[in-house]
Amino acid sequence: MKAKPILEAAGEQIRTDMTFDDMTTFLTRIGPSLKQTDTVELKGHGSKINGVYYYIVDNHERQRIHDLLEKHLLTTAVSP
């Protein structure tokens, strides 16, 4: 898997609480379903707060994306 070099290149630009093993497991489990991908626009705006850039999404948009993901995940569940 080529994920590690990509993650290393991203370096300080990406923060997550997932370990590399967690990411590998996640990608391994969803890999077969990646043959078809959909694009969804997350509507919001950028804002710099205390020197850190954040993408701000309002509650309505957050709920819209939550519902969309939940519907998709329930209809395309992948067994471990």
CYANA upper distance limits for C-alpha pairs under 8 A (distance plus 0.5 A):
  2 LYS  CA      6 ILE  CA      7.38
  3 ALA  CA      7 LEU  CA      6.61
  3 ALA  CA     24 THR  CA      8.34
  4 LYS  CA      8 GLU  CA      6.54
  4 LYS  CA     20 PHE  CA      8.23
  5 PRO  CA      9 ALA  CA      6.57
  6 ILE  CA     10 ALA  CA      6.84
  7 LEU  CA     11 GLY  CA      6.93
 10 ALA  CA     14 ILE  CA      6.76
 18 MET  CA     22 ASP  CA      6.25
 18 MET  CA     23 MET  CA      6.92
 19 THR  CA     23 MET  CA      6.84
 20 PHE  CA     24 THR  CA      6.61
 21 ASP  CA     25 THR  CA      6.60
 22 ASP  CA     26 PHE  CA      6.59
 23 MET  CA     27 LEU  CA      6.57
 24 THR  CA     28 THR  CA      6.49
 25 THR  CA     29 ARG  CA      6.65
 26 PHE  CA     30 ILE  CA      6.76
 27 LEU  CA     31 GLY  CA      5.94
 28 THR  CA     32 PRO  CA      8.45
 29 ARG  CA     78 VAL  CA      7.29
 29 ARG  CA     79 SER  CA      8.09
 29 ARG  CA     80 PRO  CA      6.90
 30 ILE  CA     34 LEU  CA      7.06
 30 ILE  CA     78 VAL  CA      7.31
 31 GLY  CA     35 LYS  CA      8.28
 42 LEU  CA     57 VAL  CA      8.17
 42 LEU  CA     61 GLU  CA      7.85
 42 LEU  CA     65 ILE  CA      8.01
 43 LYS  CA     57 VAL  CA      6.97
 43 LYS  CA     61 GLU  CA      7.17
 44 GLY  CA     55 TYR  CA      6.98
 44 GLY  CA     56 ILE  CA      5.83
 44 GLY  CA     57 VAL  CA      4.97
 44 GLY  CA     58 ASP  CA      7.34
 44 GLY  CA     61 GLU  CA      8.44
 45 HIS  CA     55 TYR  CA      6.08
 45 HIS  CA     56 ILE  CA      5.78
 45 HIS  CA     57 VAL  CA      7.36
 46 GLY  CA     53 TYR  CA      7.32
 46 GLY  CA     54 TYR  CA      6.21
 46 GLY  CA     55 TYR  CA      5.00
 46 GLY  CA     56 ILE  CA      6.49
 47 SER  CA     53 TYR  CA      6.19
 47 SER  CA     54 TYR  CA      5.83
 47 SER  CA     55 TYR  CA      6.83
 47 SER  CA     56 ILE  CA      7.40
 48 LYS  CA     52 VAL  CA      5.77
 48 LYS  CA     53 TYR  CA      4.76
 48 LYS  CA     54 TYR  CA      6.56
 49 ILE  CA     53 TYR  CA      6.84
 49 ILE  CA     54 TYR  CA      7.69
 57 VAL  CA     61 GLU  CA      6.77
 57 VAL  CA     62 ARG  CA      6.81
 58 ASP  CA     62 ARG  CA      6.71
 59 ASN  CA     63 GLN  CA      6.57
 60 HIS  CA     64 ARG  CA      6.69
 61 GLU  CA     65 ILE  CA      6.74
 62 ARG  CA     66 HIS  CA      6.60
 63 GLN  CA     67 ASP  CA      6.55
 64 ARG  CA     68 LEU  CA      6.67
 65 ILE  CA     69 LEU  CA      6.56
 66 HIS  CA     70 GLU  CA      6.49
 67 ASP  CA     71 LYS  CA      6.53
 68 LEU  CA     72 HIS  CA      6.68
 69 LEU  CA     73 LEU  CA      6.38
 70 GLU  CA     74 LEU  CA      6.54
 71 LYS  CA     75 THR  CA      6.83
 72 HIS  CA     76 THR  CA      6.56
 73 LEU  CA     77 ALA  CA      5.99
